[in-house]
Every structure is written in C-alpha cells, then in structure tokens.
C-alpha cells in the first residue's frame, strides 16, 4: 500500500446520482477505515488538532480506529464534537485538519473527515443508548436557534449540568443542517435527526415553532421565564440580491428559499404539498457551497443547470469536492460572467439572463483579484429560472427586539471571541455574529460560548 495515497472513498456513480437525492458519498467500510487510519503518522506535535475549530484529538481517535476500537474512537471524537456525523460530511477538512496534516506535504493528507464520519455513522446505526447522568446545577439556559452553533452550545451546556431549552422558529430542529444542506450531502433522518436525538438523551429540550422576537423575546425569557442566560445562535438567513432589473420576476429565487422548499418541505417529492419550480434551464448566480447545493438540486429536478460566477475557477469559494461533484453530475460552469439584467416576458416570467464577460484586475480588499467588465462583451443567456446564491446576512428580528443588544452596520450581533455581548447574561455566536460561514466555525463559536456561559453562571 502506498502510504502517500489515501484509500479511495466509495461514491454513487455520477450519472445515477444526478437523478436522485440519495447520499453521494457512501463512506468507508471497516477495512477501508482501518487501512486509512494506518496512514496516520501520529505526530507528537499534531498540527491537525490545531486546524480543528472544535479541537478534536485527531491522532488519538485515529489510533483507536487502527486498533479496531471503534467505540473508543467515537468516545474520543464525542469529547469535543456534538455533531461528528455532520462534521464528517460537510466540514471543509481540506482547509482545516487535513490542510495541516504532515502526510499531505509529500502526498495526500489522511482522510480525517471520512474517518470521523465512519466512527460517527457506526455509532448512530445502533440504538440510541442512555447517556450518563450529570449532576444538575439547577440553572436554566435558553438557546435561540437549532443550527450548528446552537446545538453545540446546548450539548456542551447539558454535559456541564445545565437545564437547556432550544427554541427553533421552524417546525423541525436542525437549522441550516435541515433546511440548507441537501439530502444528497447530509441525510436528515439517518444523520441530523439522530444527532439531535443524542442531545435529547443528554436532557436538552426543544421547542419548535417559536419565533423569538415575535412569540417570545430574549428579555422575556430572562425576566419572565427564569432563564439565567441566553445564547443567540439564530444564524444568517436573510438572503442578498444583486439589485439588477428583473429580480422580482416569476422564476427568480434566493438560494435560501429554493433549498428550504426542497430540503425541509421535500419539494423534490412529486407528492409534496409544497412543490418548487422545475425549470428547463436554470442559472445559479454565485460560486460558494450554497451555489453548488442549489445547482446540484436544480439538476436533480430536471433542469439544465449553469453556475454563473464573475471570477475564475481558481477563485471559486466552494469546496473542491463539491465543485468536482457538480462537474461530474453535469452542472455547466460559466465563469468570468456577471449578470446585468433578468429578461422577462409579458407574464413577468423569466426568459433570459443578460450578462457581461469579466476579466480579473488588481486584488481587492479580500486579496482576490477584482473582476472588471470587458467592454463590448455583453451577451444573452436563455434561462427560465434564476437562483441567487450571493450570501446571507442575519435576520434583524432577534436583535431589534432585545433591549441593549448592539449590532454592527451589517446587522451582525456584536460579541467577543467567547460570545459575550454587551448585554449581561446574553451570549451569541455563529453566523448571527460572523455572517454566513461554515458549519464547523459555527460549532466552534457555540463551544466557546458554552464555556463562557458556564464561567458567567458559576460566578452568580
């Protein structure tokens, strides 16, 4: 076996998976996982741990796999992560733990994410086991939002002995894990719901259909409901648009709406009560992971699908794995192209997208080369649907109904690295603070906030 090459992971054939919503990656079996674990060099100064936002002891859990102590490996991962089966699927390991792997200097990094998924899936496949009881502290903490930051904060606080209640605006817990990430990347019943069941086994309570800012308020939770602290992990669900003519036409969606209707409301099912638009040719504007998710979803719903992105492939912010999967499945990439107008017919329905070709100029504030229009390069692309995947910002509902909670100019809640806000007893983290980011960064924020909340309440 070549130690510099990782064990290939099983996947659905591209032509087959492009027609269904089953999970693309099939993961490792036991023998493959052990073989991959044997590639780990077990460095004394493990850079991979430094690259993990939640600090998983990677060498120790990988060593357990090598010894075929799979339960022990899961126990190690669970010390740091409340959602290992989720992280093993959607975290950008290539820029975090695997990006620091010494094995990757001369070859391919150890497939840490796939190994994490293996041990987590193996644990989830069994019946939910009762978790050990913890000494209770008799203090209540409210968590607003059941996305990755909220779930992580809730799980860590429950392990510390707090009485935790999670408030979710939608009818199902999971936040972006449920409404944002497609089934073919993150199965809901097999993974997300079982991870949440594990938190319930810790004693975490969930209240759905509760819109904080409408049904209840942060101040009301603390002053009337007896919560000693509140963590706001409400995410960033407010979509952005370009402001070009035609954006209000029939057939134009934000990626947020399109994915929510498909993932949460199961619009891909022909018997769904909430069907979604199925176009013949759909343009997805953007180049991040959400754009890839939307494009691959539209493809599965029968459309010829194009990614329209104003920079080159080198600047695409999506994970390389997701870009590769999209290409294999047949998504077309129209790069160095920027829309200028959405053309509609007499019924205000989309018929085309007017665009201009771009070239890359000098680097901008982000360090990426600034795209500039090429004079005289305008052209029209036929399309009957457009999905805008340009990022999101926090919904102002929670912050605007909470007295004394500061936000910045972008509407993000102002909090320090530990999640402390200027309002006593109120903490915040994840996308509500940073703007749209990754699942694992949101989890790291939830973890740090749980420690800060414990420190705060221990002094009261």
Secondary structure, DSSP 8 states (H G I E B T S, - for coil): --TTS----EE--HHHHTT--S-SEEE--HHHHHHHHTT----SS-HHHHT-TT---HHHHHHHHHTT-HHHHHHHHHHH-S-HHHHHHHS-GGGTTGGG-GGGGTS----HHHHHHHHHHHHHHS-------------EEEEE--SHHHHHHHHHHHHTT-EEEEE-SSSSS-THHHHTS-TTTS-IIIIIHHHHHHHHHTT-EEE-S--BTTTB-HHHHHHTS--SEEEE-----EE-----BTTTSBTEEEHHHHHHHHHTS-TTSTT-SS-----SEEEEE--SHHHHHHHHHHHHTT-EEEEEESS-GGG--S-HHHHHHHHHHT-EEEESEEEEEEEE-TTSBEEEEEEEEEEEEEE-TTSSEEEEE-TT--EEEE-SEEEE-S-EE--THHHHTSTT--B-TTS-B---TT-B-SSTTEEE-THHHHSS--HHHHHHHHHHHHHHHHHHHHT-
